Amino acid sequence: QVQLVESGGGLVQPGGSLRLSCAASGSIFSIYTMGWYRQAPGKQRELVAEITKRGSTNYADSVKGRFTISRDNAKNTVYLQMNSLKPEDTAVYYCNGSIATMSSRNNYWGQGTQVTVSS
């Protein structure tokens, strides 16, 4: 079994910063691309940022220049540094990982962490 556990969400004022973390655990053989998605009320889940095993990154246009994704392969952890937060960044943020065990490779999701940007 593989689990992804997010942390770091919360309430922040516009212009503030938050850092999300997502740790993968379990019978992991290898972790490939990891990413952060978000879902606001009444909207579809959307990609925020993703990072390959080698460190190549991809960002949604709406967060470019404000958010930074990184990973620590030794800790099986991915991070999302969010700066200059806006009210429209309010959403539940989900971690996603393409992870291989000894028997298969699957896509895994975390339980989500709430980010609220409000004064």
All heavy atoms as an XYZ file, in Angstrom:
905
protein
N       0.824     -1.197      0.000
C       0.000      0.000      0.000
C       0.860      1.249      0.000
O       1.933      1.289      0.591
C      -0.897      0.013      1.258
C      -2.094     -0.899      1.147
C      -3.204     -0.329      0.275
O      -2.988      0.648     -0.414
N      -4.361     -0.967      0.302
N       0.368      2.268     -0.686
C       1.049      3.553     -0.759
C       0.111      4.638     -0.239
O      -1.086      4.627     -0.541
C       1.460      3.872     -2.204
C       2.022      5.276     -2.315
C       2.482      2.852     -2.709
N       0.652      5.542      0.548
C      -0.132      6.667      1.052
C       0.570      7.973      0.760
O       1.810      8.054      0.820
C      -0.332      6.548      2.562
C      -1.357      5.510      2.987
C      -1.646      5.577      4.468
O      -0.746      5.781      5.279
N      -2.910      5.415      4.826
N      -0.225      8.990      0.449
C       0.270     10.355      0.308
C      -0.414     11.189      1.382
O      -1.648     11.193      1.473
C      -0.053     10.923     -1.068
C       0.577     10.225     -2.273
C       0.132     10.910     -3.567
C       2.082     10.227     -2.173
N       0.380     11.893      2.168
C      -0.167     12.698      3.254
C       0.290     14.138      3.090
O       1.493     14.423      3.112
C       0.260     12.156      4.626
C      -0.297     13.042      5.740
C      -0.217     10.720      4.796
N      -0.698     15.044      2.909
C      -0.394     16.470      2.755
C      -0.425     17.172      4.104
O      -1.108     16.748      5.031
C      -1.411     17.152      1.837
C      -1.501     16.583      0.452
C      -2.786     15.835      0.200
O      -3.346     15.313      1.188
O      -3.235     15.761     -0.955
N       0.289     18.281      4.172
C       0.249     19.153      5.334
C       0.610     20.564      4.903
O       1.159     20.763      3.809
C       1.219     18.669      6.424
O       2.537     18.655      5.928
N       0.274     21.526      5.761
C       0.696     22.893      5.502
C      -0.381     23.853      5.065
O      -0.112     25.044      4.898
N      -1.598     23.374      4.875
C      -2.671     24.282      4.490
C      -3.097     25.162      5.650
O      -2.628     25.012      6.771
N      -3.993     26.104      5.341
C      -4.490     26.980      6.394
C      -5.084     28.248      5.841
O      -5.344     28.355      4.639
N      -5.276     29.201      6.742
C      -5.846     30.500      6.389
C      -4.715     31.523      6.309
O      -3.885     31.616      7.222
C      -6.860     30.924      7.441
C      -7.433     32.331      7.336
C      -8.244     32.490      6.060
C      -8.278     32.656      8.564
N      -4.691     32.288      5.225
C      -3.649     33.298      5.044
C      -4.273     34.524      4.392
O      -5.249     34.415      3.630
C      -2.490     32.729      4.190
C      -2.959     32.378      2.789
C      -1.316     33.675      4.152
N      -3.724     35.681      4.685
C      -4.217     36.912      4.085
C      -3.703     37.061      2.664
O      -2.643     36.497      2.316
C      -3.777     38.111      4.920
C      -4.426     38.177      6.284
C      -4.086     39.461      7.015
O      -3.121     40.140      6.679
N      -4.888     39.797      8.006
N      -4.423     37.794      1.831
C      -3.920     38.059      0.468
C      -2.523     38.653      0.515
O      -2.225     39.516      1.356
C      -4.938     39.066     -0.072
C      -6.195     38.750      0.655
C      -5.755     38.374      2.049
N      -1.679     38.156     -0.378
C      -0.283     38.568     -0.412
C       0.634     37.727      0.453
O       1.867     37.861      0.370
N       0.044     36.858      1.252
C       0.829     36.016      2.143
C       1.376     34.774      1.464
O       1.225     34.583      0.247
N       2.023     33.932      2.269
C       2.673     32.724      1.748
C       2.287     31.504      2.585
O       1.989     31.621      3.778
C       4.197     32.883      1.793
O       4.621     33.942      0.977
N       2.317     30.367      1.920
C       2.155     29.076      2.575
C       3.051     28.070      1.881
O       3.347     28.210      0.685
C       0.705     28.577      2.493
C      -0.341     29.144      3.442
C      -1.713     28.581      3.091
C      -0.007     28.865      4.886
N       3.452     27.058      2.613
C       4.229     25.969      2.043
C       3.515     24.658      2.328
O       3.317     24.299      3.489
C       5.633     25.930      2.625
C       6.554     24.942      1.911
C       7.818     24.729      2.699
N       8.861     24.077      1.912
C       9.825     23.321      2.436
N       9.862     23.118      3.740
N      10.740     22.775      1.659
N       3.146     23.970      1.255
C       2.519     22.666      1.385
C       3.566     21.570      1.245
O       4.516     21.706      0.472
C       1.447     22.470      0.316
C       0.340     23.522      0.225
C      -0.673     23.136     -0.853
C      -0.337     23.733      1.549
N       3.363     20.491      1.991
C       4.230     19.324      1.888
C       3.380     18.087      1.639
O       2.227     18.009      2.081
C       5.016     19.120      3.185
O       5.836     20.222      3.460
N       3.954     17.130      0.942
C       3.272     15.860      0.687
C       4.305     14.748      0.779
O       5.249     14.721     -0.019
C       2.611     15.870     -0.678
S       1.952     14.267     -1.182
N       4.109     13.868      1.743
C       5.035     12.770      1.958
C       4.407     11.454      1.512
O       3.280     11.133      1.906
C       5.423     12.688      3.431
N       5.153     10.720      0.716
C       4.704      9.401      0.269
C       5.328      8.337      1.158
O       6.498      8.428      1.526
C       5.098      9.175     -1.179
N       4.532      7.325      1.483
C       5.028      6.238      2.324
C       4.403      4.920      1.886
O       3.399      4.901      1.177
C       4.716      6.508      3.798
O       3.310      6.557      4.007
N       5.014      3.829      2.330
C       4.497      2.513      1.972
C       5.520      1.715      1.201
O       6.717      1.976      1.244
N       5.019      0.740      0.467
C       5.894     -0.181     -0.272
C       6.292      0.426     -1.620
O       5.899     -0.052     -2.677
C       5.187     -1.511     -0.480
O       4.796     -2.066      0.765
N       7.108      1.466     -1.547
C       7.476      2.238     -2.739
C       8.744      1.692     -3.367
O       9.752      1.522     -2.692
C       7.651      3.711     -2.375
C       6.306      4.296     -1.888
C       8.169      4.506     -3.570
C       6.427      5.670     -1.268
N       8.668      1.453     -4.685
C       9.864      1.071     -5.427
C      10.478      2.300     -6.097
O      11.688      2.503     -6.060
C       9.527      0.012     -6.465
C      10.671     -0.374     -7.346
C      11.722     -1.132     -6.844
C      10.731      0.027     -8.680
C      12.798     -1.481     -7.638
C      11.802     -0.316     -9.478
C      12.830     -1.080     -8.961
N       9.624      3.114     -6.719
C      10.106      4.323     -7.372
C       8.962      5.321     -7.509
O       7.815      4.935     -7.693
C      10.674      3.995     -8.755
O      11.271      5.137     -9.330
N       9.309      6.610     -7.416
C       8.316      7.675     -7.584
C       8.654      8.465     -8.826
O       9.777      8.953     -8.969
C       8.264      8.592     -6.362
C       7.916      7.794     -5.105
C       7.237      9.706     -6.570
C       7.894      8.625     -3.829
N       7.718      8.594     -9.719
C       7.923      9.322    -10.973
C       7.397     10.740    -10.821
O       7.741     11.418     -9.847
C       7.279      8.541    -12.110
C       7.877      7.159    -12.239
C       7.297      6.047    -11.622
C       9.076      6.961    -12.934
C       7.878      4.802    -11.702
C       9.651      5.711    -13.026
C       9.051      4.641    -12.402
O       9.631      3.399    -12.490
N       6.562     11.201    -11.706
C       6.066     12.574    -11.618
C       5.164     12.749    -10.397
O       4.328     11.903    -10.105
C       5.297     12.947    -12.886
O       6.196     12.905    -13.996
C       4.702     14.346    -12.776
N       5.376     13.845     -9.687
C       4.496     14.228     -8.583
C       3.932     15.610     -8.883
O       4.573     16.431     -9.549
C       5.247     14.250     -7.254
C       5.798     12.900     -6.858
S       6.396     12.873     -5.152
C       4.852     12.726     -4.241
N       2.742     15.845     -8.380
C       2.118     17.116     -8.691
C       1.144     17.571     -7.636
O       0.801     16.822     -6.713
N       0.752     18.832     -7.760
C      -0.276     19.415     -6.920
C      -1.445     19.846     -7.807
O      -1.248     20.468     -8.850
C       0.263     20.628     -6.178
C       1.233     20.291     -5.097
C       2.586     20.259     -5.195
C       0.919     19.923     -3.760
N       3.128     19.881     -3.996
C       2.122     19.683     -3.085
C      -0.281     19.777     -3.042
C       2.188     19.303     -1.744
C      -0.233     19.406     -1.715
C       0.985     19.168     -1.079
N      -2.624     19.504     -7.363
C      -3.864     19.895     -8.020
C      -4.703     20.663     -6.996
O      -4.459     20.579     -5.798
C      -4.645     18.672     -8.501
C      -4.013     17.949     -9.664
C      -2.843     17.217     -9.500
C      -4.584     17.997    -10.932
C      -2.262     16.547    -10.567
C      -4.012     17.327    -12.009
C      -2.849     16.614    -11.817
O      -2.284     15.962    -12.885
N      -5.675     21.391     -7.488
C      -6.578     22.073     -6.558
C      -8.000     22.044     -7.099
O      -8.219     21.957     -8.318
C      -6.148     23.515     -6.300
C      -6.224     24.425     -7.506
C      -5.628     25.788     -7.164
N      -5.694     26.715     -8.283
C      -5.114     27.912     -8.294
N      -4.394     28.325     -7.230
N      -5.231     28.696     -9.334
N      -8.938     22.120     -6.166
C     -10.340     22.139     -6.542
C     -11.071     23.147     -5.672
O     -11.142     22.995     -4.446
C     -10.975     20.754     -6.390
C     -12.388     20.673     -6.929
C     -12.872     19.239     -7.078
O     -12.320     18.308     -6.472
N     -13.891     19.039     -7.888
N     -11.587     24.174     -6.316
C     -12.384     25.191     -5.627
C     -13.857     24.772     -5.675
O     -14.258     23.988     -6.537
C     -12.194     26.541     -6.307
N     -14.665     25.287     -4.760
C     -16.086     24.919     -4.746
C     -16.766     25.202     -6.085
O     -16.614     26.292     -6.647
C     -16.651     25.822     -3.644
C     -15.505     26.076     -2.742
C     -14.303     26.160     -3.649
N     -17.450     24.208     -6.597
C     -18.177     24.363     -7.848
C     -17.321     24.300     -9.100
O     -17.829     24.523    -10.201
N     -16.039     24.003     -8.926
C     -15.141     23.957    -10.089
C     -14.493     22.584    -10.202
O     -14.449     21.815     -9.238
C     -14.063     25.037     -9.969
C     -14.609     26.446    -10.037
C     -13.484     27.461    -10.122
C     -14.018     28.867    -10.268
N     -12.917     29.871    -10.389
N     -13.958     22.313    -11.374
C     -13.266     21.058    -11.593
C     -11.868     21.104    -10.990
O     -11.273     22.189    -10.852
C     -13.166     20.777    -13.096
C     -14.494     20.385    -13.736
C     -14.319     19.899    -15.162
O     -13.387     20.323    -15.853
N     -15.189     19.028    -15.617
N     -11.355     19.929    -10.663
C      -9.990     19.849    -10.176
C      -9.042     20.225    -11.303
O      -9.208     19.793    -12.444
C      -9.690     18.426     -9.682
C      -8.394     18.292     -8.931
C      -8.242     16.904     -8.324
N      -9.279     16.631     -7.325
C      -9.255     15.548     -6.545
N      -8.273     14.661     -6.645
N     -10.226     15.367     -5.672
N      -8.036     21.037    -10.979
C      -7.100     21.494    -12.003
C      -5.663     21.307    -11.540
O      -5.363     21.352    -10.354
C      -7.343     22.977    -12.312
C      -7.108     23.920    -11.151
C      -7.254     25.384    -11.515
O      -7.531     25.706    -12.687
O      -7.068     26.226    -10.611
N      -4.792     21.128    -12.529
C      -3.369     21.018    -12.240
C      -2.825     22.377    -11.828
O      -3.061     23.379    -12.489
C      -2.623     20.510    -13.469
C      -1.101     20.485    -13.357
C      -0.648     19.437    -12.360
C      -0.465     20.236    -14.727
N      -2.053     22.370    -10.735
C      -1.366     23.580    -10.289
C       0.096     23.544    -10.738
O       0.597     24.468    -11.358
C      -1.431     23.724     -8.765
C      -0.634     24.926     -8.298
C      -2.888     23.819     -8.299
N       0.765     22.441    -10.417
C       2.171     22.301    -10.763
C       2.550     20.838    -10.683
O       1.949     20.076     -9.919
C       3.055     23.120     -9.829
N       3.551     20.452    -11.468
C       4.041     19.088    -11.417
C       5.549     19.088    -11.620
O       6.101     20.024    -12.206
C       3.346     18.211    -12.466
C       3.522     18.659    -13.882
C       2.700     17.830    -14.867
O       2.049     16.843    -14.449
O       2.731     18.163    -16.067
N       6.187     18.020    -11.148
C       7.636     17.913    -11.228
C       7.996     16.463    -11.514
O       7.481     15.542    -10.880
C       8.295     18.428     -9.933
C       9.811     18.398    -10.035
C       7.815     17.664     -8.699
C      10.520     19.171     -8.918
N       8.875     16.269    -12.482
C       9.302     14.925    -12.823
C      10.360     14.439    -11.840
O      10.876     15.202    -11.011
C       9.889     14.882    -14.239
O      11.115     15.622    -14.256
C       8.921     15.473    -15.249
N      10.711     13.187    -11.968
C      11.712     12.600    -11.082
C      13.055     13.317    -11.238
O      13.806     13.455    -10.268
C      11.862     11.114    -11.383
C      12.745     10.355    -10.423
C      12.699      8.872    -10.702
C      13.505      8.084     -9.679
N      13.392      6.626     -9.898
N      13.320     13.805    -12.448
C      14.586     14.481    -12.694
C      14.532     15.971    -12.384
O      15.551     16.651    -12.484
C      15.011     14.266    -14.141
C      15.342     12.816    -14.451
C      15.901     12.670    -15.858
N      16.293     11.282    -16.135
C      16.865     10.890    -17.259
N      17.102     11.759    -18.224
N      17.185      9.618    -17.441
N      13.337     16.462    -12.034
C      13.243     17.851    -11.610
C      12.667     18.825    -12.624
O      12.617     20.033    -12.357
N      12.213     18.346    -13.757
C      11.565     19.243    -14.709
C      10.188     19.621    -14.167
O       9.483     18.792    -13.614
C      11.407     18.559    -16.071
O      12.670     18.276    -16.629
N       9.852     20.898    -14.355
C       8.608     21.399    -13.764
C       7.654     21.956    -14.818
O       8.057     22.350    -15.914
C       8.903     22.499    -12.737
O       9.612     23.562    -13.376
C       9.727     21.966    -11.580
N       6.388     21.998    -14.427
C       5.335     22.546    -15.274
C       4.326     23.227    -14.361
O       3.970     22.681    -13.309
C       4.645     21.424    -16.062
C       3.525     21.933    -16.938
O       3.660     22.943    -17.612
N       2.387     21.255    -16.899
N       3.894     24.436    -14.730
C       2.986     25.205    -13.888
C       1.761     25.661    -14.674
O       1.836     25.945    -15.875
C       3.688     26.465    -13.352
C       4.820     26.198    -12.412
C       6.124     26.098    -12.884
C       4.598     26.064    -11.043
C       7.177     25.850    -12.025
C       5.646     25.824    -10.164
C       6.931     25.714    -10.673
O       7.973     25.480     -9.806
N       0.649     25.782    -13.967
C      -0.511     26.441    -14.545
C      -0.178     27.919    -14.741
O       0.563     28.509    -13.942
C      -1.713     26.308    -13.612
N      -0.715     28.499    -15.787
C      -0.429     29.908    -16.078
C      -0.804     30.806    -14.898
O      -0.144     31.812    -14.635
C      -1.183     30.361    -17.324
C      -0.599     29.780    -18.600
O       0.554     29.310    -18.563
O      -1.295     29.796    -19.628
N      -1.854     30.454    -14.189
C      -2.355     31.299    -13.113
C      -1.429     31.374    -11.909
O      -1.579     32.277    -11.073
C      -3.726     30.787    -12.654
O      -3.629     29.451    -12.204
N      -0.461     30.462    -11.803
C       0.430     30.460    -10.637
C       1.885     30.699    -11.011
O       2.742     30.793    -10.110
C       0.305     29.146     -9.840
C      -1.145     28.867     -9.478
C       0.921     27.973    -10.582
N       2.190     30.798    -12.279
C       3.578     31.021    -12.707
C       4.136     32.298    -12.086
O       3.474     33.342    -12.079
C       3.650     31.115    -14.237
C       3.590     29.783    -14.940
C       3.688     29.940    -16.456
C       3.596     28.586    -17.140
N       3.606     28.711    -18.625
N       5.340     32.176    -11.557
C       5.981     33.321    -10.926
C       5.614     33.511     -9.468
O       6.225     34.319     -8.767
N       4.606     32.793     -9.001
C       4.185     32.915     -7.594
C       4.397     31.604     -6.818
O       4.705     31.648     -5.623
C       2.695     33.293     -7.523
C       2.365     34.618     -8.188
C       0.918     35.033     -7.890
N      -0.050     34.072     -8.429
C      -0.953     33.448     -7.681
N      -1.000     33.665     -6.361
N      -1.816     32.604     -8.236
N       4.198     30.486     -7.474
C       4.328     29.174     -6.824
C       5.586     28.473     -7.313
O       5.963     28.612     -8.482
C       3.129     28.287     -7.140
C       1.821     28.720     -6.533
C       1.665     29.946     -5.898
C       0.720     27.878     -6.595
C       0.454     30.339     -5.347
C      -0.501     28.238     -6.046
C      -0.623     29.476     -5.433
N       6.187     27.674     -6.435
C       7.354     26.889     -6.799
C       7.180     25.466     -6.265
O       6.952     25.278     -5.063
C       8.631     27.485     -6.216
O       8.793     28.828     -6.687
C       9.849     26.668     -6.640
N       7.291     24.495     -7.161
C       7.226     23.097     -6.765
C       8.647     22.548     -6.671
O       9.509     22.897     -7.481
C       6.359     22.265     -7.742
C       6.108     20.865     -7.191
C       6.996     22.223     -9.135
C       5.066     20.078     -7.985
N       8.872     21.701     -5.673
C      10.180     21.067     -5.511
C       9.967     19.697     -4.885
O       8.873     19.387     -4.408
C      11.095     21.926     -4.637
O      10.545     22.098     -3.341
N      11.016     18.897     -4.911
C      10.898     17.573     -4.318
C      12.211     17.149     -3.691
O      13.287     17.582     -4.130
C      10.432     16.533     -5.350
C      11.377     16.284     -6.485
C      10.716     15.455     -7.580
N      10.575     14.045     -7.206
C       9.885     13.160     -7.924
N       9.258     13.544     -9.023
N       9.823     11.888     -7.544
N      12.096     16.289     -2.686
C      13.257     15.689     -2.030
C      13.099     14.185     -2.231
O      12.313     13.540     -1.532
C      13.266     16.064     -0.550
C      14.505     15.562      0.166
O      15.089     14.547     -0.284
O      14.890     16.157      1.183
N      13.821     13.652     -3.191
C      13.658     12.231     -3.523
C      14.084     11.319     -2.371
O      13.539     10.235     -2.201
C      14.433     11.892     -4.789
C      13.817     12.522     -6.023
O      12.611     12.760     -6.087
N      14.655     12.817     -7.020
N      15.029     11.757     -1.576
C      15.476     10.941     -0.445
C      14.391     10.811      0.618
O      14.339      9.808      1.351
C      16.733     11.539      0.169
N      13.520     11.811      0.689
C      12.439     11.806      1.676
C      11.092     11.456      1.067
O      10.079     11.478      1.763
C      12.344     13.174      2.359
C      13.564     13.536      3.181
C      13.371     14.889      3.865
C      14.574     15.249      4.712
N      14.412     16.567      5.374
N      11.070     11.170     -0.235
C       9.797     10.874     -0.925
C       8.767     11.971     -0.673
O       7.587     11.690     -0.430
C       9.237      9.518     -0.477
C      10.059      8.344     -0.974
O      10.825      8.476     -1.924
N       9.917      7.208     -0.323
N       9.220     13.199     -0.755
C       8.370     14.335     -0.412
C       8.390     15.377     -1.516
O       9.451     15.648     -2.110
C       8.823     14.966      0.909
O       8.732     13.984      1.949
C       7.946     16.160      1.283
N       7.221     15.954     -1.765
C       7.100     17.058     -2.719
C       6.547     18.268     -1.972
O       5.747     18.125     -1.045
C       6.203     16.674     -3.921
C       4.779     16.389     -3.479
C       6.227     17.748     -4.986
N       7.004     19.435     -2.377
C       6.620     20.671     -1.719
C       5.998     21.639     -2.727
O       6.286     21.579     -3.924
C       7.839     21.356     -1.098
C       8.621     20.477     -0.164
C       9.745     19.785     -0.619
C       8.251     20.329      1.173
C      10.473     18.969      0.232
C       8.981     19.521      2.032
C      10.082     18.844      1.551
O      10.800     18.035      2.401
N       5.166     22.531     -2.219
C       4.637     23.620     -3.028
C       4.749     24.907     -2.214
O       4.026     25.083     -1.233
C       3.176     23.373     -3.425
C       2.592     24.396     -4.401
C       3.274     24.294     -5.760
C       1.077     24.232     -4.544
N       5.674     25.758     -2.610
C       5.821     27.061     -1.983
C       4.905     28.034     -2.701
O       5.045     28.234     -3.911
C       7.267     27.530     -2.062
C       7.504     28.912     -1.476
C       7.276     28.968      0.024
O       7.710     28.080      0.755
N       6.588     30.007      0.496
N       3.984     28.622     -1.965
C       3.002     29.522     -2.557
C       3.195     30.921     -1.997
O       3.055     31.127     -0.785
C       1.585     29.021     -2.246
C       1.330     27.593     -2.701
S      -0.374     27.064     -2.473
C      -0.478     27.071     -0.679
N       3.565     31.850     -2.858
C       3.778     33.243     -2.471
C       2.756     34.144     -3.166
O       2.121     33.733     -4.142
C       5.192     33.681     -2.851
C       6.264     32.885     -2.151
O       6.082     32.424     -1.023
N       7.391     32.708     -2.811
N       2.632     35.346     -2.665
C       1.714     36.339     -3.252
C       0.330     35.737     -3.472
O      -0.269     35.866     -4.548
C       2.275     36.861     -4.579
O       3.545     37.431     -4.404
N      -0.166     35.090     -2.452
C      -1.442     34.394     -2.581
C      -2.595     35.350     -2.810
O      -2.613     36.481     -2.283
C      -1.702     33.536     -1.338
C      -0.908     32.219     -1.316
C      -0.805     31.660      0.094
C      -1.546     31.215     -2.255
N      -3.548     34.884     -3.610
C      -4.723     35.665     -3.966
C      -5.986     34.926     -3.501
O      -5.960     33.697     -3.360
C      -4.790     35.845     -5.486
C      -3.553     36.461     -6.108
C      -3.675     36.484     -7.625
C      -2.429     37.075     -8.269
N      -2.538     37.084     -9.753
N      -7.063     35.648     -3.313
C      -8.321     34.967     -2.913
C      -8.715     33.848     -3.880
O      -9.268     32.828     -3.447
C      -9.337     36.101     -2.917
C      -8.534     37.316     -2.574
C      -7.212     37.104     -3.275
N      -8.404     34.027     -5.152
C      -8.764     32.989     -6.131
C      -7.913     31.732     -6.024
O      -8.174     30.746     -6.705
C      -8.694     33.538     -7.560
C      -7.404     34.262     -7.896
C      -7.526     35.772     -7.740
O      -8.088     36.243     -6.716
O      -7.011     36.500     -8.640
N      -6.906     31.753     -5.166
C      -6.126     30.538     -4.895
C      -6.813     29.657     -3.855
O      -6.356     28.541     -3.593
C      -4.730     30.893     -4.397
C      -3.889     31.597     -5.449
O      -3.922     31.160     -6.614
O      -3.200     32.581     -5.098
N      -7.890     30.143     -3.259
C      -8.611     29.371     -2.262
C      -9.170     28.094     -2.872
O      -9.868     28.131     -3.889
C      -9.761     30.208     -1.672
O      -9.216     31.320     -0.970
C     -10.613     29.371     -0.721
N      -8.823     26.960     -2.274
C      -9.244     25.662     -2.791
C      -8.746     24.566     -1.853
O      -7.948     24.832     -0.948
C      -8.675     25.432     -4.190
N      -9.196     23.356     -2.117
C      -8.572     22.188     -1.498
C      -7.441     21.755     -2.428
O      -7.656     21.568     -3.636
C      -9.571     21.038     -1.297
C      -8.866     19.828     -0.703
C     -10.719     21.479     -0.386
N      -6.259     21.622     -1.885
C      -5.084     21.249     -2.664
C      -4.788     19.763     -2.436
O      -4.705     19.298     -1.295
C      -3.893     22.104     -2.261
C      -3.956     23.490     -2.842
C      -4.902     24.417     -2.389
C      -3.095     23.884     -3.855
C      -4.997     25.682     -2.942
C      -3.168     25.160     -4.405
C      -4.120     26.040     -3.952
O      -4.196     27.294     -4.502
N      -4.620     19.054     -3.549
C      -4.382     17.615     -3.516
C      -3.002     17.291     -4.092
O      -2.614     17.813     -5.138
C      -5.429     16.878     -4.333
C      -6.839     16.995     -3.816
C      -7.674     18.014     -4.251
C      -7.341     16.082     -2.885
C      -8.970     18.131     -3.778
C      -8.640     16.190     -2.406
C      -9.450     17.217     -2.865
O     -10.731     17.327     -2.401
N      -2.324     16.395     -3.420
C      -1.057     15.873     -3.916
C      -1.333     14.647     -4.779
O      -2.248     13.858     -4.483
C      -0.185     15.499     -2.720
S       1.365     14.700     -3.131
N      -0.570     14.503     -5.832
C      -0.705     13.368     -6.730
C       0.667     12.807     -7.052
O       1.628     13.571     -7.222
C      -1.403     13.814     -8.017
C      -1.455     12.716     -9.060
O      -0.546     12.593     -9.883
N      -2.507     11.934     -9.023
N       0.748     11.483     -7.143
C       2.027     10.883     -7.481
C       1.870      9.647     -8.348
O       0.970      8.845     -8.108
N       2.745      9.526     -9.314
C       2.828      8.311    -10.130
C       3.907      7.444     -9.473
O       5.087      7.791     -9.512
C       3.221      8.654    -11.566
O       3.361      7.480    -12.330
N       3.454      6.356     -8.841
C       4.338      5.609     -7.955
C       4.311      4.130     -8.289
O       3.236      3.550     -8.513
C       3.905      5.809     -6.487
C       4.023      7.294     -6.120
C       4.750      4.966     -5.547
C       3.458      7.642     -4.760
N       5.488      3.545     -8.331
C       5.620      2.122     -8.594
C       5.939      1.363     -7.313
O       6.798      1.778     -6.536
C       6.710      1.880     -9.627
N       5.225      0.265     -7.123
C       5.602     -0.707     -6.104
C       6.335     -1.844     -6.817
O       6.624     -1.744     -8.013
C       4.362     -1.259     -5.386
O       3.543     -1.947     -6.354
C       3.554     -0.122     -4.767
N       6.621     -2.917     -6.155
C       7.306     -4.026     -6.813
C       6.418     -4.698     -7.840
O       6.901     -5.354     -8.759
C       7.773     -5.038     -5.770
C       8.916     -4.531     -4.904
S      10.384     -4.101     -5.873
C      10.876     -5.717     -6.448
N       5.090     -4.544     -7.696
C       4.167     -5.263     -8.564
C       3.481     -4.414     -9.612
O       3.021     -4.943    -10.632
C       3.097     -5.957     -7.709
O       2.374     -4.995     -6.954
N       3.375     -3.114     -9.411
C       2.629     -2.299    -10.361
C       2.978     -0.827    -10.197
O       3.641     -0.426     -9.250
C       1.120     -2.486    -10.159
O       0.727     -2.016     -8.882
N       2.493     -0.047    -11.163
C       2.643      1.410    -11.120
C       1.259      2.022    -11.214
O       0.490      1.699    -12.121
C       3.518      1.892    -12.274
C       3.674      3.415    -12.350
C       4.666      3.787    -13.435
N       4.687      5.217    -13.691
C       5.537      5.802    -14.535
N       6.418      5.075    -15.199
N       5.497      7.112    -14.723
N       0.940      2.911    -10.280
C      -0.390      3.515    -10.227
C      -0.303      4.990     -9.898
O       0.755      5.501     -9.491
C      -1.252      2.812     -9.162
C      -1.603      1.395     -9.550
O      -2.345      1.164    -10.489
N      -1.050      0.443     -8.817
N      -1.428      5.650    -10.038
C      -1.578      7.061     -9.696
C      -2.241      7.139     -8.319
O      -3.286      6.548     -8.097
C      -2.473      7.730    -10.732
C      -2.080      9.143    -10.985
O      -0.925      9.498    -10.847
N      -3.034      9.967    -11.381
N      -1.624      7.874     -7.412
C      -2.139      7.976     -6.050
C      -2.470      9.423     -5.721
O      -1.815     10.358     -6.203
C      -1.116      7.454     -5.045
C      -0.848      5.974     -5.166
C       0.154      5.502     -6.016
C      -1.592      5.051     -4.439
C       0.403      4.147     -6.137
C      -1.347      3.687     -4.547
C      -0.353      3.240     -5.400
O      -0.112      1.893     -5.525
N      -3.468      9.597     -4.847
C      -3.900     10.918     -4.409
C      -3.835     11.015     -2.890
O      -4.101     10.045     -2.185
C      -5.343     11.182     -4.837
C      -5.527     11.353     -6.307
C      -5.827     10.387     -7.214
C      -5.397     12.577     -7.051
N      -5.907     10.923     -8.478
C      -5.656     12.269     -8.410
C      -5.104     13.898     -6.710
C      -5.619     13.234     -9.421
C      -5.072     14.852     -7.712
C      -5.329     14.525     -9.048
N      -3.502     12.201     -2.417
C      -3.619     12.480     -0.999
C      -5.043     12.847     -0.646
O      -5.922     12.930     -1.512
N      -5.265     13.107      0.643
C      -6.624     13.381      1.125
C      -7.029     14.843      0.929
O      -8.205     15.178      1.044
C      -6.728     13.023      2.618
C      -6.192     14.060      3.594
C      -4.669     14.112      3.650
O      -3.980     13.303      3.022
N      -4.149     15.059      4.426
N      -6.075     15.686      0.642
C      -6.362     17.101      0.404
C      -6.123     17.956      1.633
O      -6.303     17.502      2.769
N      -5.719     19.194      1.389
C      -5.533     20.156      2.466
C      -6.138     21.496      2.023
O      -5.939     21.929      0.894
C      -4.049     20.302      2.848
O      -3.925     21.169      3.975
C      -3.207     20.847      1.702
N      -6.881     22.114      2.913
C      -7.596     23.346      2.582
C      -6.668     24.549      2.652
O      -5.945     24.737      3.636
C      -8.766     23.559      3.546
C      -9.541     24.852      3.335
C     -10.355     24.848      2.056
O     -11.053     23.871      1.755
N     -10.285     25.940      1.293
N      -6.707     25.353      1.616
C      -6.010     26.636      1.592
C      -7.061     27.723      1.406
O      -7.824     27.693      0.436
C      -4.972     26.704      0.465
C      -4.413     28.117      0.330
C      -3.851     25.708      0.714
N      -7.105     28.657      2.335
C      -8.064     29.749      2.267
C      -7.312     31.065      2.313
O      -6.533     31.309      3.240
C      -9.065     29.685      3.425
O      -9.754     28.429      3.403
C     -10.081     30.818      3.316
N      -7.527     31.883      1.291
C      -6.885     33.193      1.210
C      -7.965     34.251      1.389
O      -8.827     34.431      0.531
C      -6.167     33.383     -0.134
C      -5.409     34.715     -0.136
C      -5.219     32.218     -0.404
N      -7.907     34.926      2.516
C      -8.961     35.876      2.847
C      -8.462     36.867      3.882
O      -7.648     36.521      4.741
C     -10.191     35.135      3.386
O     -11.179     36.050      3.818
N      -8.974     38.091      3.791
C      -8.646     39.092      4.803
C      -9.697     39.093      5.911
O      -9.585     39.868      6.871
C      -8.534     40.471      4.146
O      -9.729     40.780      3.437
